[in-house]
Amino acid sequence: MLNEKLLNALNEQMNYEFYSAHTYMAMAAYCSSESIDGFANFFLVQAEEERFHAMKFYNFINALGERATITGFEAPNNQFNSILDVFEKALTQEKEVTKRIYQLSDLAWDTREHATINFLKWFIEEQVEEEDMFDSIIHKLKRIDEDSNTFFMMDDEFSKRTFTPDE
């Protein structure tokens, strides 16, 4: 049986992962409205990935004989000034996820919940990759103009992006 504080924190993170998926859906909607469908696809794939992360928490909680509790959440931001703004907000979102995963990991260590410690290692590695990816894209976007061929090449590249679960 999990410590109640840890169980609540795992459930909060599961729901935050679902919230992150909604955040990325809002970003995809912005991109679609700007007719940059490859960038929209990028964020649709991100949303799918976040739902996958949420389900990893859901399945883990249930595997421990506990109950996953689904809650509501506030509406995500739907206002963006540019594609660069979208990616900067996405990086901020990923940094928040990282902070939350670290806090969850600290709590697992404090309660000596070794199964949870092991489970969270995957997320820690994932967050390093996520932050690096967004940081790299932001640096590229800062070097190009949205009217340039490079921008449209990025849009085309992102249109081919797919999600393959990496368990």
C-alpha positions, 0 to 999 in steps of 0.5 A: 500500500502506497503512502497516501501523500505519494498516491495523491502526488502520483494521481496529481501528476497523472492528471497534469500529464492529461492537462499537458496534452490539452495544452499541446492541443491548444498549441496545435489549434493555434498552428492550424489557424495559422495554416502551418499544419506541420507545426500543428502535427508536431503538437498533436503528436506531443499531445498524444505523447502526454496522454501516453505518459498519463496512462503510464501513471494510470497503469502504475497506480493500478498495478500497485493495487491503488486507484487512479483518480481522474480530476478536471483541470483549468483550460489551457492557454489558447493565446499565442503571439507567434510560433516562437511564442508557442514553442517558448510556452511549450518549453516552460510547460516541459520545465514545469513537468520536470520540476513536478517529476523531481518533486515526485521523485524526492517524495518517493525517496523520502517514503522509501517507495522503491518501485516508484523511484524506479518507475520515475527514472524513465520520466526523468530521462524523458524530460531531459530529451523533451527540454533539449528538443524544445530548446533546440527548436527555439534556437532554430526558430530565432535564427529564421524568419517565418517567411523563409524557406527554412521555416517551411522546411521545418513545417514539412519536417514536422508534418512527418512526425509520428508517435511511437510509444517507447516503453 
